């Protein structure tokens, strides 16, 4: 999805729209791009999570990865990250990937880009 808007505010700052909730499929990451930066959006059950799309170890896109529970496996080298926190959970990945707490409003997923969970 490439058309996004910063059209909401949330006490802490501006919220950026990533996608509609109905675009998400269970265990199928969705790539969203805002101003040239990729984000991976995940749905696990009724929960939604957001991380940076680019793996911290190599050129893999996490939105192309496999989701197993609360972990995503990078398709490039097979390292994994916890999609709830961005923490690297298996080698060769050691550096966490940025993660955000999504805000669900009006059937869409938003994040405050300036405030990742693990900044």
C-alpha positions in Angstrom: 0.0 0.0 0.0 1.6 3.3 -1.0 -1.1 6.0 -0.2 -0.8 7.0 3.4 -1.9 9.9 5.4 -0.8 11.6 8.6 -4.3 12.5 9.5 -4.7 11.8 13.1 -3.1 12.8 16.4 -2.8 10.9 19.5 -1.8 12.7 22.8 1.9 11.9 22.0 2.0 13.0 18.4 0.9 12.5 14.8 -0.3 9.0 13.8 0.5 7.7 10.4 -1.8 5.3 8.6 -0.2 2.1 7.4 -3.2 0.0 6.1 -6.8 -1.0 6.5 -7.5 -3.8 9.0 -9.2 -5.8 6.3 -6.0 -5.9 4.3 -4.4 -8.1 7.0 -4.4 -11.9 6.9 -3.5 -14.2 9.7 0.2 -15.0 9.7 0.8 -13.1 6.4 2.9 -10.0 6.9 1.9 -7.0 4.9 4.4 -4.4 3.6 3.4 -0.8 4.0 5.6 2.1 2.8 5.6 5.6 4.1 7.9 8.2 2.6 10.2 5.5 1.2 10.4 3.6 4.5 9.0 0.1 4.7 7.0 -1.3 7.7 5.8 -4.9 8.2 2.3 -5.2 9.7 1.3 -8.5 11.2 -2.0 -10.1 12.4 -1.9 -12.9 15.0 -5.4 -13.8 16.1 -7.0 -10.5 16.9 -3.7 -8.8 17.6 -1.8 -6.5 15.3 1.9 -5.7 15.4 4.3 -3.5 13.4 8.0 -3.6 12.9 10.4 -2.1 10.4 10.4 -4.2 7.3 14.2 -4.3 6.7 16.1 -7.0 8.7 18.9 -5.6 10.8 21.3 -8.4 9.6 20.9 -8.2 5.8 18.8 -7.1 2.9 15.8 -9.3 3.8 12.3 -7.9 4.0 10.4 -9.2 7.0 7.1 -8.7 5.2 8.3 -11.6 3.0 9.1 -13.7 6.0 7.4 -16.6 7.7 5.4 -15.9 10.9 5.3 -18.6 13.6 3.4 -17.5 16.7 5.0 -14.1 17.7 8.1 -14.6 15.6 8.9 -13.7 12.0 11.8 -15.4 10.2 13.8 -13.3 7.8 13.8 -14.9 4.3 17.4 -13.8 3.7 19.4 -15.7 6.4 16.7 -17.3 8.5 17.2 -15.2 11.7 14.1 -14.5 13.7 12.6 -11.5 15.6 9.8 -11.2 18.2 7.1 -9.1 16.4 5.8 -7.8 19.7 9.1 -6.1 20.7 11.5 -6.3 17.8 14.0 -8.3 19.8 16.3 -10.6 17.8 15.5 -14.2 18.9 17.9 -16.3 16.8 21.1 -16.1 14.9 22.4 -14.6 12.8 20.3 -11.7 13.9 21.6 -9.9 17.0 20.4 -6.3 16.6 16.7 -5.7 17.4 14.4 -4.4 14.6 12.4 -1.3 15.4 8.8 -2.1 16.5 5.8 0.2 17.2 2.6 -0.1 19.2 -0.2 0.2 16.6 -3.3 2.2 17.2 -6.4 0.8 15.6 -9.0 3.4 14.6 -11.8 3.6 12.1 -10.9 0.2 10.6 -7.2 1.2 10.0 -3.8 0.6 11.5 -1.8 3.7 12.6 1.6 4.2 14.3 3.5 7.1 15.8 6.6 6.8 13.6 8.6 9.0 15.9 8.1 6.7 18.9 9.1 3.1 18.4 8.8 0.8 21.4 12.5 0.0 21.5 14.0 3.5 20.8 
